[in-house]
Amino acid sequence: MTTDQDLPMDGQSATAVFAARGIDVTPNKDDGVVKVVKRQGLDGEHPMIGDRVTVHYTGKLLTGEKFDSSRDRKEPFCFNVGKGQVLKAWDIGVLSMQRGEVCTLLCKPEYAYGIAGNPEKIPPSSPVVFEMELLKFEGEMLTDDGGIIRRIKVKGEGYTNPNDGATVDVHLEGSCGGRLFDCRDESFTVGEAEDKGVPLGVDRAMDKMQKGECCILYLKPKYGFGSEGRPEYKIGSDKDIKYEVTLKDFKRAKESWEMDLKEKLELAAGVKHKGNQYFKAERYYQAVIQYQRIVSWLEMECGTGIDQQKRIQDFLLTSHLNLAICFLRIKEFSQVVENCNKVIELDESNEKALYRRGEARLLRNEFTMAMADFQQVLQVNPSNRAARAQISVCQNKIKEHHEQDKKTYANMFQKFAERDAKTGKMKRRRDDSMRSGMNGDVGIKRRRRSQDCPS
């Protein structure tokens, strides 16, 4: 183990010590970042590009003067490694570390603060030393719910990614519990991977990948094979799976701004049909992707004539209504309300939108608002029996809610009364005790006065 005292803080001697004891960890081996390990890591595993890492660090000049330290702030620092969020030396150095490792990095200016340095802290063209401790690391979350975690084994090329509708050529290796169940080269359209038996999570990761990238995707059941499993692969229900994906090549689909309105309307019909197919097959997440594509194409379009305007509105109404029913099926009720609101903005008396919004609000326990929606449905169509039945449900729920409130408040008042009664008893006891004490004092004083008087 090497300590700070072992590393003399002047240019020539520090460089000599690092050269003798350190390892050049730069890809092109130009001694830009030289590492000396002070404490070995725990398990031999290294971070991958894009991982969320947590570190403690202390930065010093070669004079020994400290210019920054997370330890002084008593707060570790987090960043996505290999993504250019920090100094180049940090990205390179941390990727070479193991969990729990402590090391010292000697960094040339071009890998640290460059020719300019950092005003008031680091002189121009200064090499610097960082002590780094890698506390932990974890894969990059591609979804808010943590259902898709990515770890990049090989970084891709360029700055473009596949988009929805792009065609991609990939190599796939799927495993579950350490058992390889899928190994193949495949081509599919992003947004339609289900047609080729490719899990939703792989499809949804495509727009984050670059050509040549190889990554590992950790998929929760929602993004894998769900509650159905995949019998042909001997995968049971609700299993986490892992896919190693290499993006060999891709061809992007046209973006909205690259198409004229005629082309958008022609494509929208086919995409709507695809969405409907997924919906009938109960592939609701895949259906959502298709309907959202139509919305993204047409929501800002106005059309040049009455016919075009009507077609645009029809596509938008249908897409938002279909999105609402999809989100209702997958229990994302806020999205149901949002899409129904979009329909009602276009058609305030839309029976389906009012009814579906009422369903979502009822399931969110917003009984009064739900009842108002179902009442509006009856104003539009008095013969809608389902809405009438739902109003009865809402009324019963509101009544149950009020009864529950009464019980809750009754219990609260009972507890308050018991507490007040208990407090009153204690107060009376204190008062009695005080009166008793005072009477005793009076008796003593009387006896003292009688003793002091002449006989």
HELIX and SHEET records of a PDB file:
HELIX    1   1 ASP A    4  ASP A    6  5                                   3    
HELIX    2   2 GLY A   11  ARG A   21  1                                  11    
HELIX    3   3 SER A   70  ARG A   73  1                                   4    
HELIX    4   4 LYS A   88  LEU A   95  1                                   8    
HELIX    5   5 PRO A  109  TYR A  111  5                                   3    
HELIX    6   6 ALA A  193  LYS A  196  5                                   4    
HELIX    7   7 LEU A  200  ALA A  205  1                                   6    
HELIX    8   8 MET A  206  LYS A  208  5                                   3    
HELIX    9   9 PRO A  221  TYR A  223  5                                   3    
HELIX   10  10 PRO A  231  TYR A  233  5                                   3    
HELIX   11  11 SER A  256  GLU A  258  5                                   3    
HELIX   12  12 LEU A  261  LYS A  280  1                                  20    
HELIX   13  13 TYR A  284  LEU A  298  1                                  15    
HELIX   14  14 ILE A  306  ARG A  329  1                                  24    
HELIX   15  15 PHE A  333  LEU A  346  1                                  14    
HELIX   16  16 GLU A  351  LEU A  363  1                                  13    
HELIX   17  17 PHE A  367  VAL A  380  1                                  14    
HELIX   18  18 ARG A  385  ASP A  452  1                                  68    
SHEET    1   A 6 ILE A  23  ASP A  24  0                                        
SHEET    2   A 6 VAL A  33  ARG A  39 -1                                        
SHEET    3   A 6 VAL A 102  CYS A 107 -1                                        
SHEET    4   A 6 VAL A 128  GLU A 138 -1                                        
SHEET    5   A 6 ARG A  52  LEU A  61 -1                                        
SHEET    6   A 6 LYS A  66  SER A  69 -1                                        
SHEET    1   B 6 ILE A  23  ASP A  24  0                                        
SHEET    2   B 6 VAL A  33  ARG A  39 -1                                        
SHEET    3   B 6 VAL A 102  CYS A 107 -1                                        
SHEET    4   B 6 VAL A 128  GLU A 138 -1                                        
SHEET    5   B 6 ARG A  52  LEU A  61 -1                                        
SHEET    6   B 6 PHE A  77  ASN A  80 -1                                        
SHEET    1   C 6 GLU A 140  MET A 141  0                                        
SHEET    2   C 6 ILE A 148  VAL A 154 -1                                        
SHEET    3   C 6 CYS A 214  LEU A 219 -1                                        
SHEET    4   C 6 ILE A 241  LYS A 251 -1                                        
SHEET    5   C 6 THR A 167  CYS A 176 -1                                        
SHEET    6   C 6 ARG A 179  THR A 189 -1                                        
END                                                                             
